[in-house]
Amino acid sequence: MKIGVNLKIDVTKLDKTKFFKAKTGAVYADLTVFIDPNQEDKYGYHGGITQALTKDERDAKVKPNYLGNAKVFWKDSSQGDVTPNTQEFNQNQSPQGESFDIPF
């Protein structure tokens, strides 16, 4: 299955202490996205984005740092269960603090 997803994050919420540098010098942040392409919230989003947790953090039940929203805008038409959404992504902005259930 192939889907197109737009992601919108509040970069000011990123925990910069978790950034890491690759051998190439590029700086990365690990993020986690949970998406249900067949269900959207009242703002038209299909999921949420958090900063990834380490195994120790998951074991300690640390609450993930919620960063933003995910919206499915396209799905392979051969799958048939989601109609491609061609609306502009910025039309459906959720308010600060809107969150999704994170399966931890």
Residue pairs with C-beta under 8 A, 6 or more apart in sequence:
1 75
1 76
1 79
2 75
2 76
3 35
3 37
3 72
3 74
3 75
3 76
3 82
4 72
4 73
4 74
4 75
5 33
5 35
5 46
5 70
5 71
5 72
5 73
6 70
6 71
6 73
6 89
7 33
7 49
7 68
7 69
7 70
8 68
8 69
8 70
8 71
8 89
9 31
9 49
9 67
9 68
10 67
10 68
10 96
13 51
13 65
13 66
13 67
14 29
14 51
14 65
14 67
15 51
15 65
18 29
18 30
18 51
18 52
19 27
19 28
19 29
20 27
20 28
20 30
21 27
21 28
22 28
29 51
30 51
30 52
31 49
31 50
31 51
31 52
31 67
32 49
32 50
32 51
32 52
32 53
32 64
33 47
33 48
33 49
33 70
34 47
34 48
34 50
34 70
34 100
34 102
34 103
35 46
35 47
35 70
35 72
36 46
36 47
37 46
37 72
37 75
37 82
38 81
38 82
39 46
40 46
40 71
40 72
41 94
41 98
41 100
43 69
43 92
43 93
43 94
43 95
43 98
44 71
44 85
44 87
44 91
44 92
45 69
45 70
45 71
45 92
45 94
45 98
45 100
46 70
46 71
46 72
47 69
47 70
47 100
48 66
48 68
48 69
48 70
48 99
48 100
48 102
49 66
49 67
49 68
49 69
49 70
50 64
50 65
50 66
50 67
50 102
51 64
51 65
51 67
52 64
53 62
53 64
53 104
58 104
61 104
64 102
64 104
66 97
66 99
69 94
69 98
71 85
71 89
71 92
72 82
72 85
73 84
73 85
73 86
73 87
73 89
74 84
74 85
75 81
75 82
75 84
77 84
